[in-house]
Amino acid sequence: MISLKTAYYYILAVKINFIKIFKKVYFTTRFYKKSLISKVPNQFFFMPNPFLMSSFSNYKKFAFQINNLDPNKFWDQNYSYKENSELHNFLWLSSIDRKDDASTLRKIISLWNIKNLKYRSLIWETSILSKRIMSWILNADIILKNSNFDFKRNFIESIVIQTNHLRKNFKYEIDYQKKIEVITVLILSGLVFKEYEDNYEYSLKELEKLIATFFDNAGFPLTRNPCDLLNYTKYLLLIKEVIKDAQKYVPDNLENILEKNLECLKQITTPNNSLPLFNGSIEDDLTNFYNYINHFKIKIKKPKISLGNIYVLKNKKDIIYFEAGNPPKKNFSSCYQSGPLSFEYYFDNQKIITNSGFGVNISKKARLLSRFTSSQSALCLNDTSIVGFEKSNMMNKAYGFLIKRDFKVLGLEHKNDTNEIQVKAGHDAYIKNFGCIHNRSISVDKINNKVVGQDNLIRESLNSKIKYDIRFHLYPGLAAVQTLGGNTLLIQINKNKALLFSTNERGLKIEKSIFFGRQKVLDNHCIVISGIMENDKKTIDWEIIKKI
């Protein structure tokens, strides 16, 4: 029997999908195209700093000289879906040689307007369209330099038409990432065109609502996704700086949330300037982003407590990131990965133990596999995933792949004294199916300079045997070799550096695994402690020590 909450989401999903189908048809009509036409401003009120787009672009991937391109063939080549998306979002504008003559660029944009100013589902997809308008507005100085009257008018008119489309449909948008993108575009348009100042006022009100509903009190996204934290920080910083450029007052709520976002980001940034792979995160080098932050001379406060329920245990060469939060609410769970009490471990600035990463941009299968508990460095019972996911195509089309079952994290404790840094917690996700509570503690032993872990299973009844597997995914490129004793493994980092992984259990083995964090499927290895729980309690001890 389905719950009332599930029934509500299903009915709402039917409505959302119907609206999507209706809009796709309606958007292609002449009536809709005509409705997007409104007053065309004569000029830009001011030219925003193009540097503000640099945190969104990939310098190495798109660096090229415009003068070397044939504009007449630019849009006629056979591109893949991904290549088309990247070309039509125009983020590559931030990487062109700004000393080049912009006439070729104007020709490319003119041809785009001729071919694509009527709605097409891919090219007018909300994220692609939002990034395109951002790129056009923030690079308007080079685009319009030495341009004639006709190009300038057509260029501005195209921005207005596409922006009108975004505003007309903003109220139907349920994806929070797309909401911040549209809000950014509306703020930009309201600042650079005096005739559309109401876009600015409207979007500031929507931004206030978004901040209130998307972040917790510490400034961490309610999705619990580190990548969402990074993406929102980029957009909020751009909004703040462009408001300052326009000599407008920066709202207090924007200043406050951005300060909190940066604190959260600073806390979970790993030694190799990436993000821990929890709850939908992928590997992303933050070096350019922090250089971007430094340009604005922003001082980031060091948080005094763990934020986003990601605990950081750090001592000398050992750093552990421990995931100890409840799952997000259903409407924030489309990227959630089923790995409560999972962790990632760094030694001497090198990643050793990892989670799988999120396969969102690889394939539907990779997306699903990467969300299972077995893809995280966590405990799994009877080869089942802790959190179930909605199987309804109707709901998945409307919201993305939401979680179906909930659970609670229990008994969370954290301490840091002269002897050790420790975090421990439990969860009740296995109570319903197996009658088990899982508790995990991980500590960094400061005296003996080692990592000590313990997984404890407590069972309410003994109706049947339960198989358990505790996985420790090794970062791609690392290998492990089993020693003669059987309960110890050697993890070889390089010629002169190795770690020993040991346990009190006999069921220690090495398995092949897959890694999705770099947005492609990579082979890696996985340390697995396996066994059968036959009594009401089971304690599995393990540790990682440095090989002398």
C-alpha positions as CSV (number, residue, x, y, z in Angstrom):
1,M,0.0,0.0,0.0
2,I,1.5,3.3,-1.0
3,S,1.7,6.2,1.5
4,L,-0.2,9.5,1.2
5,K,3.1,11.3,0.6
6,T,4.0,8.9,-2.3
7,A,0.5,9.3,-3.7
8,Y,0.8,13.1,-3.5
9,Y,4.2,13.1,-5.3
10,Y,2.8,10.8,-8.0
11,I,-0.2,13.0,-8.7
12,L,2.0,16.0,-8.8
13,A,4.4,14.1,-11.2
14,V,1.5,13.5,-13.5
15,K,0.7,17.2,-13.5
16,I,4.4,18.2,-14.0
17,N,4.9,15.8,-17.0
18,F,1.6,16.9,-18.6
19,I,2.7,20.6,-18.4
20,K,6.1,19.6,-19.9
21,I,4.5,17.9,-22.9
22,F,2.0,20.8,-23.4
23,K,4.8,23.4,-23.2
24,K,7.0,21.6,-25.7
25,V,4.2,21.8,-28.2
26,Y,3.1,25.4,-27.3
27,F,6.7,26.8,-27.4
28,T,6.9,25.9,-31.1
29,T,3.9,27.9,-32.1
30,R,4.0,31.4,-33.7
31,F,1.7,32.7,-31.0
32,Y,4.3,31.9,-28.3
33,K,7.2,33.2,-30.3
34,K,5.3,36.5,-30.8
35,S,4.6,36.7,-27.0
36,L,8.3,36.8,-26.3
37,I,8.9,39.9,-28.4
38,S,9.0,43.1,-26.3
39,K,10.8,46.4,-26.2
40,V,14.4,46.3,-27.4
41,P,16.8,48.5,-25.4
42,N,19.1,50.8,-27.4
43,Q,22.2,49.9,-25.5
44,F,23.7,48.2,-22.4
45,F,23.5,50.4,-19.3
46,F,27.0,49.1,-18.3
47,M,29.3,46.3,-19.4
48,P,29.8,43.7,-16.6
49,N,33.3,42.3,-16.0
50,P,33.8,39.3,-18.3
51,F,36.2,37.8,-15.7
52,L,33.1,36.9,-13.7
53,M,32.4,34.0,-16.1
54,S,35.8,32.5,-15.7
55,S,34.8,30.1,-12.9
56,F,32.3,28.4,-15.2
57,S,34.5,27.8,-18.2
58,N,37.1,25.1,-19.0
59,Y,40.2,27.0,-20.2
60,K,42.1,24.1,-21.6
61,K,39.2,22.4,-23.4
62,F,38.0,25.4,-25.4
63,A,41.1,27.6,-25.8
64,F,41.1,28.7,-29.4
65,Q,41.5,31.7,-31.7
66,I,38.2,32.9,-33.3
67,N,39.9,34.1,-36.5
68,N,40.9,30.5,-37.3
69,L,37.2,29.4,-37.5
70,D,34.9,29.4,-40.5
71,P,31.7,30.9,-39.2
72,N,29.7,29.5,-42.1
73,K,30.5,25.9,-41.1
74,F,30.5,26.5,-37.3
75,W,26.9,25.3,-36.8
76,D,26.7,22.8,-39.7
77,Q,29.0,20.0,-38.4
78,N,27.8,16.8,-36.9
79,Y,28.3,17.1,-33.1
80,S,27.4,14.8,-30.3
81,Y,24.7,15.7,-27.8
82,K,27.3,16.7,-25.3
83,E,29.3,18.8,-27.9
84,N,26.1,20.5,-29.0
85,S,25.3,21.4,-25.5
86,E,28.7,22.8,-24.9
87,L,28.7,24.8,-28.1
88,H,25.2,26.3,-27.6
89,N,25.8,27.4,-24.0
90,F,28.6,29.7,-25.3
91,L,30.7,29.2,-22.2
92,W,33.7,28.9,-24.6
93,L,33.4,32.7,-25.1
94,S,35.5,33.1,-21.9
95,S,38.4,31.3,-23.5
96,I,38.7,33.1,-26.9
97,D,41.7,35.3,-27.7
98,R,40.2,38.7,-26.9
99,K,42.8,40.4,-29.1
100,D,41.2,38.8,-32.2
101,D,38.9,40.7,-34.5
102,A,35.4,40.0,-33.2
103,S,33.8,40.0,-36.7
104,T,34.0,36.2,-36.9
105,L,32.4,35.9,-33.5
106,R,29.6,38.3,-34.6
107,K,29.0,36.2,-37.7
108,I,28.7,33.0,-35.6
109,I,26.2,34.7,-33.3
110,S,24.2,36.1,-36.3
111,L,23.9,32.7,-37.8
112,W,22.9,31.2,-34.5
113,N,20.0,33.8,-34.3
114,I,18.9,32.9,-37.8
115,K,18.9,29.2,-37.2
116,N,17.8,29.0,-33.5
117,L,15.8,32.0,-32.4
118,K,12.7,29.8,-32.7
119,Y,12.3,27.3,-29.8
120,R,14.2,24.0,-30.1
121,S,14.1,21.6,-27.1
122,L,17.9,21.0,-26.8
123,I,19.1,24.5,-27.6
124,W,16.4,26.2,-25.4
125,E,16.8,23.8,-22.5
126,T,16.9,25.9,-19.4
127,S,20.5,25.3,-18.3
128,I,21.9,25.7,-21.8
129,L,19.9,28.9,-22.5
130,S,20.8,30.4,-19.1
131,K,24.5,29.9,-19.6
132,R,24.2,31.3,-23.1
133,I,22.6,34.5,-22.0
134,M,25.1,34.8,-19.1
135,S,28.0,34.4,-21.6
136,W,26.6,36.8,-24.1
137,I,26.0,39.6,-21.5
138,L,29.3,39.1,-19.7
139,N,31.2,39.1,-23.0
140,A,29.2,41.9,-24.6
141,D,32.2,44.2,-24.6
142,I,34.1,42.0,-27.1
143,I,31.0,41.0,-29.1
144,L,29.8,44.5,-29.7
145,K,33.1,46.2,-30.2
146,N,33.1,47.9,-33.6
147,S,29.7,46.3,-34.4
148,N,27.1,48.0,-36.7
149,F,23.6,49.1,-35.6
150,D,21.8,46.1,-37.1
151,F,23.9,43.5,-35.4
152,K,23.7,45.4,-32.0
153,R,19.9,45.6,-32.2
154,N,19.5,41.9,-33.3
155,F,21.9,40.8,-30.6
156,I,20.1,42.7,-27.8
157,E,16.7,41.6,-29.1
158,S,17.8,38.0,-29.0
159,I,18.9,38.4,-25.4
160,V,15.5,39.9,-24.5
161,I,13.5,37.2,-26.3
162,Q,15.4,34.3,-24.6
163,T,15.3,36.1,-21.2
164,N,11.5,36.6,-21.6
165,H,11.2,32.8,-22.1
166,L,13.0,32.1,-18.9
167,R,11.0,34.5,-16.9
168,K,7.6,33.3,-18.3
169,N,8.5,29.7,-17.3
170,F,10.3,30.3,-14.0
171,K,7.3,29.5,-11.9
172,Y,7.1,26.0,-13.4
173,E,10.8,25.1,-12.6
174,I,11.3,22.6,-9.8
175,D,15.0,22.0,-10.3
176,Y,16.8,24.2,-7.8
177,Q,20.0,24.2,-9.9
178,K,18.1,25.6,-12.9
179,K,16.4,28.1,-10.6
180,I,19.6,29.7,-9.5
181,E,20.7,29.8,-13.2
182,V,17.6,31.6,-14.3
183,I,17.7,34.0,-11.3
184,T,21.3,34.9,-12.3
185,V,20.2,35.7,-15.9
186,L,17.2,37.8,-14.7
187,I,19.5,39.8,-12.4
188,L,22.0,40.4,-15.2
189,S,19.3,41.5,-17.7
190,G,17.7,43.8,-15.1
191,L,21.1,45.4,-14.4
192,V,22.4,45.9,-17.9
193,F,19.0,47.0,-19.5
194,K,17.2,49.9,-17.7
195,E,14.0,49.0,-19.5
196,Y,14.0,45.6,-17.7
197,E,14.8,46.7,-14.2
198,D,11.7,44.8,-13.0
199,N,13.6,41.6,-13.8
200,Y,16.1,42.6,-11.2
201,E,13.6,43.4,-8.5
202,Y,11.6,40.2,-9.3
203,S,14.7,37.9,-9.2
204,L,16.0,39.3,-5.9
205,K,12.7,38.3,-4.3
206,E,13.0,34.8,-5.8
207,L,16.6,34.6,-4.7
208,E,15.6,35.3,-1.1
209,K,13.0,32.5,-1.3
210,L,15.6,30.1,-2.8
211,I,18.1,30.9,-0.1
212,A,15.5,30.3,2.6
213,T,14.4,26.9,1.2
214,F,17.6,25.4,-0.2
215,F,20.2,25.8,2.6
216,D,20.4,24.7,6.2
217,N,21.3,27.2,8.9
218,A,25.0,26.6,8.4
219,G,24.7,27.3,4.6
220,F,25.0,23.7,3.4
221,P,22.5,22.6,0.6
222,L,19.6,20.5,1.8
223,T,20.5,18.0,-1.0
224,R,23.7,17.3,1.0
225,N,25.6,17.3,-2.3
226,P,29.0,19.0,-2.2
227,C,28.8,19.7,-5.9
228,D,25.6,21.7,-5.3
229,L,27.4,23.7,-2.7
230,L,30.2,24.5,-5.2
231,N,27.8,25.4,-8.1
232,Y,25.6,27.6,-5.9
233,T,28.7,29.4,-4.5
234,K,29.8,30.2,-8.1
235,Y,26.4,31.7,-9.0
236,L,25.9,33.6,-5.8
237,L,29.4,35.1,-6.1
238,L,28.8,36.2,-9.7
239,I,25.5,37.8,-8.6
240,K,27.1,39.6,-5.7
241,E,30.0,41.0,-7.9
242,V,27.8,42.1,-10.8
243,I,25.5,43.9,-8.4
244,K,28.6,45.7,-7.0
245,D,29.7,46.5,-10.6
246,A,26.3,48.1,-11.2
247,Q,26.8,50.2,-8.0
248,K,23.7,48.7,-6.4
249,Y,23.3,47.6,-2.7
250,V,24.2,44.0,-2.2
251,P,21.3,42.4,-0.1
252,D,22.3,41.2,3.4
253,N,20.9,37.7,2.8
254,L,23.1,37.3,-0.2
255,E,26.2,38.4,1.7
256,N,25.4,36.1,4.6
257,I,24.7,32.9,2.6
258,L,27.8,33.4,0.5
259,E,29.9,33.8,3.6
260,K,28.4,30.5,5.0
261,N,28.8,28.7,1.6
262,L,32.5,29.5,1.5
263,E,33.0,28.3,5.0
264,C,31.3,25.0,4.2
265,L,33.3,24.7,1.0
266,K,36.6,25.4,2.7
267,Q,35.9,22.8,5.4
268,I,35.3,19.9,2.9
269,T,38.0,20.8,0.3
270,T,40.4,17.9,0.2
271,P,44.2,18.0,0.1
272,N,44.2,17.7,-3.7
273,N,41.7,20.6,-4.0
274,S,38.7,18.5,-4.9
275,L,35.4,17.5,-3.1
276,P,34.7,14.3,-1.1
277,L,32.5,12.0,-3.1
278,F,29.3,12.0,-1.1
279,N,25.7,12.3,-2.1
280,G,26.0,13.1,-5.8
281,S,29.5,14.6,-5.9
282,I,32.0,14.2,-8.7
283,E,35.8,15.0,-8.9
284,D,36.3,18.7,-9.7
285,D,39.6,20.5,-9.5
286,L,39.0,23.6,-7.4
287,T,42.3,25.2,-8.0
288,N,41.0,27.7,-10.6
289,F,38.0,28.4,-8.4
290,Y,40.1,29.3,-5.4
291,N,42.3,31.5,-7.7
292,Y,39.1,33.2,-8.8
293,I,38.1,33.7,-5.1
294,N,41.5,35.2,-4.4
295,H,41.0,37.8,-7.2
296,F,38.2,39.3,-5.1
297,K,40.4,39.3,-1.9
298,I,37.7,37.3,-0.1
299,K,38.8,36.0,3.3
300,I,37.2,32.7,4.2
301,K,36.6,32.0,7.9
302,K,37.7,28.6,9.1
303,P,34.5,26.9,10.5
304,K,34.7,25.8,14.2
305,I,32.3,22.9,13.8
306,S,31.6,20.2,11.2
307,L,29.1,21.5,8.6
308,G,26.7,19.5,6.5
309,N,27.2,16.5,8.8
310,I,30.5,15.8,7.0
311,Y,33.1,15.3,9.8
312,V,36.7,15.9,9.1
313,L,39.3,14.1,11.2
314,K,42.8,15.5,10.7
315,N,46.1,14.7,12.3
316,K,49.5,15.1,10.7
317,K,49.4,13.1,7.4
318,D,46.0,11.5,8.1
319,I,42.7,13.1,6.9
320,I,39.3,11.3,7.1
321,Y,36.0,12.6,5.7
322,F,33.1,10.9,7.4
323,E,29.5,11.1,6.2
324,A,27.1,11.2,9.2
325,G,23.9,12.8,8.1
326,N,20.3,11.8,7.6
327,P,19.2,11.4,4.0
328,P,17.7,14.6,2.5
329,K,13.9,15.1,2.2
330,K,12.4,13.4,-0.8
331,N,12.2,16.5,-3.0
332,F,15.9,17.1,-2.5
333,S,17.1,13.5,-3.0
334,S,17.5,13.2,-6.8
335,C,21.3,12.8,-6.5
336,Y,21.5,11.2,-3.1
337,Q,23.8,8.2,-2.8
338,S,23.0,5.4,-0.3
339,G,26.1,5.5,1.8
340,P,25.5,6.6,5.4
341,L,28.6,6.3,7.6
342,S,30.8,6.0,4.6
343,F,34.2,7.7,4.6
344,E,37.1,8.7,2.5
345,Y,40.7,8.6,3.7
346,Y,43.8,10.6,2.6
347,F,47.3,9.8,3.6
348,D,50.1,12.3,3.0
349,N,47.8,14.3,0.6
350,Q,47.0,11.2,-1.5
351,K,43.6,9.7,-1.6
352,I,43.6,6.1,-0.4
353,I,40.0,5.1,0.4
354,T,37.2,6.6,-1.7
355,N,33.5,6.3,-2.6
356,S,32.5,5.6,-6.2
357,G,31.5,9.1,-7.3
358,F,28.3,9.9,-9.1
359,G,27.8,8.5,-12.6
360,V,25.2,11.2,-13.6
361,N,26.9,12.3,-16.9
362,I,28.0,8.8,-17.9
363,S,24.8,6.8,-18.5
364,K,21.5,5.9,-16.7
365,K,23.0,2.6,-15.6
366,A,26.1,4.3,-14.2
367,R,23.9,6.8,-12.4
368,L,22.0,4.0,-10.8
369,L,24.9,1.8,-9.9
370,S,26.8,4.6,-8.3
371,R,23.9,5.3,-5.9
372,F,24.0,1.8,-4.4
373,T,25.4,1.1,-1.0
374,S,27.9,-1.3,-2.5
375,S,29.5,1.6,-4.4
376,Q,30.3,3.4,-1.2
377,S,32.9,2.6,1.5
378,A,30.3,1.4,3.9
379,L,28.6,-1.7,5.3
380,C,26.1,-3.7,3.3
381,L,23.8,-6.5,4.5
382,N,22.6,-9.3,2.2
383,D,23.8,-7.4,-0.9
384,T,21.0,-4.8,-0.5
385,S,21.1,-1.1,-0.8
386,I,20.3,0.9,2.3
387,V,18.0,3.3,0.5
388,G,15.5,2.3,-2.2
389,F,14.8,4.5,-5.2
390,E,11.6,5.3,-6.9
391,K,10.9,3.0,-9.9
392,S,8.0,4.9,-11.3
393,N,9.0,6.4,-14.7
394,M,6.3,9.1,-14.2
395,M,8.0,10.3,-11.0
396,N,11.5,10.0,-12.3
397,K,10.7,12.0,-15.4
398,A,9.2,14.7,-13.2
399,Y,11.7,14.9,-10.4
400,G,14.7,12.8,-11.2
401,F,15.4,9.6,-9.3
402,L,14.1,10.2,-5.8
403,I,14.7,8.0,-2.7
404,K,11.9,5.8,-1.6
405,R,12.9,4.8,2.0
406,D,14.0,7.0,4.8
407,F,16.2,6.3,7.9
408,K,17.8,8.1,10.8
409,V,21.4,8.5,12.0
410,L,21.7,7.7,15.7
411,G,24.0,8.4,18.6
412,L,26.3,10.8,16.8
413,E,29.4,11.7,18.9
414,H,32.6,13.5,18.1
415,K,35.7,14.1,20.2
416,N,39.2,15.5,19.8
417,D,41.6,15.1,22.7
418,T,45.3,14.5,23.2
419,N,45.0,10.8,22.4
420,E,42.7,10.6,19.4
421,I,40.2,12.3,17.1
422,Q,37.1,10.2,16.8
423,V,33.6,10.2,15.3
424,K,31.0,7.5,15.8
425,A,27.4,7.1,14.8
426,G,24.8,4.5,13.9
427,H,21.8,4.2,11.6
428,D,18.5,2.3,11.6
429,A,18.2,1.7,7.9
430,Y,18.5,-2.1,8.3
431,I,15.9,-2.4,11.1
432,K,12.9,-3.1,8.9
433,N,14.3,-5.8,6.7
434,F,17.0,-7.4,9.0
435,G,16.3,-6.1,12.6
436,C,19.8,-4.7,12.7
437,I,21.3,-1.4,14.0
438,H,24.7,-0.6,12.4
439,N,27.2,1.5,14.5
440,R,30.5,2.7,13.2
441,S,33.4,4.5,14.8
442,I,36.5,5.8,13.1
443,S,39.4,7.4,14.9
444,V,42.8,8.7,14.2
445,D,45.1,7.5,17.0
446,K,47.5,10.4,17.7
447,I,49.8,8.4,19.9
448,N,50.4,5.4,17.6
449,N,49.8,7.4,14.4
450,K,47.2,5.0,12.8
451,V,43.6,4.9,11.8
452,V,41.3,2.6,13.8
453,G,37.8,1.6,12.8
454,Q,35.1,-0.5,14.3
455,D,31.8,-1.7,12.7
456,N,29.2,-3.0,15.2
457,L,26.0,-4.9,14.3
458,I,23.3,-5.3,17.0
459,R,20.3,-7.5,16.1
460,E,16.9,-7.7,17.7
461,S,16.0,-11.2,16.7
462,L,17.8,-14.3,15.3
463,N,15.3,-15.6,12.6
464,S,18.0,-16.2,10.0
465,K,21.7,-15.7,9.2
466,I,22.8,-12.4,7.7
467,K,25.6,-11.9,5.3
468,Y,27.6,-8.7,5.8
469,D,30.2,-7.0,3.5
470,I,32.2,-4.0,4.5
471,R,33.8,-2.3,1.5
472,F,36.8,0.0,1.3
473,H,37.1,1.2,-2.3
474,L,40.7,2.0,-3.3
475,Y,41.3,5.1,-5.3
476,P,42.0,4.3,-9.0
477,G,45.7,3.5,-9.6
478,L,46.2,1.9,-6.2
479,A,46.6,-1.8,-5.7
480,A,46.5,-4.1,-2.7
481,V,48.2,-7.5,-2.0
482,Q,47.1,-10.0,0.6
483,T,49.8,-11.1,3.0
484,L,50.4,-14.7,4.1
485,G,48.5,-14.3,7.4
486,G,45.3,-13.8,5.5
487,N,43.9,-10.9,7.6
488,T,46.3,-8.2,6.4
489,L,46.7,-6.4,3.1
490,L,49.5,-4.3,1.8
491,I,48.4,-1.1,0.0
492,Q,51.3,0.1,-2.2
493,I,51.2,3.8,-2.8
494,N,54.6,4.2,-4.5
495,K,58.1,2.7,-4.3
496,N,58.8,4.1,-0.9
497,K,55.4,4.4,0.6
498,A,52.9,1.7,1.7
499,L,50.1,1.1,4.2
500,L,48.9,-2.0,6.0
501,F,45.2,-2.7,6.3
502,S,44.4,-5.3,8.9
503,T,41.3,-6.8,10.6
504,N,40.3,-9.3,13.3
505,E,38.2,-11.1,10.7
506,R,39.3,-14.0,8.4
507,G,37.0,-13.0,5.5
508,L,39.3,-10.4,4.1
509,K,39.6,-10.2,0.3
510,I,40.3,-8.0,-2.7
511,E,37.6,-7.5,-5.4
512,K,37.5,-5.7,-8.7
513,S,35.3,-2.6,-8.6
514,I,34.4,0.5,-10.8
515,F,34.9,4.2,-10.2
516,F,32.6,6.9,-11.6
517,G,34.1,10.1,-10.0
518,R,35.9,11.4,-13.1
519,Q,32.7,11.2,-15.2
520,K,33.9,8.0,-17.0
521,V,34.0,4.4,-15.9
522,L,37.4,3.4,-14.4
523,D,38.5,0.1,-13.0
524,N,39.7,0.0,-9.4
525,H,40.1,-2.4,-6.5
526,C,38.0,-2.8,-3.4
527,I,39.0,-4.3,0.0
528,V,36.1,-6.3,1.4
529,I,35.6,-7.8,4.8
530,S,32.8,-10.4,4.5
531,G,31.2,-12.7,7.0
532,I,28.0,-14.2,8.4
533,M,26.2,-12.8,11.5
534,E,25.0,-15.7,13.5
535,N,24.5,-14.1,17.0
536,D,22.7,-11.0,18.3
537,K,25.9,-9.0,18.2
538,K,28.9,-8.7,15.8
539,T,31.9,-6.5,16.1
540,I,34.4,-6.1,13.2
541,D,37.6,-4.2,14.0
542,W,40.0,-2.9,11.4
543,E,42.9,-0.5,11.2
544,I,45.2,1.2,8.7
545,I,48.8,1.6,9.8
546,K,52.0,2.9,8.1
547,K,54.4,0.3,6.9
548,I,57.8,0.9,8.3
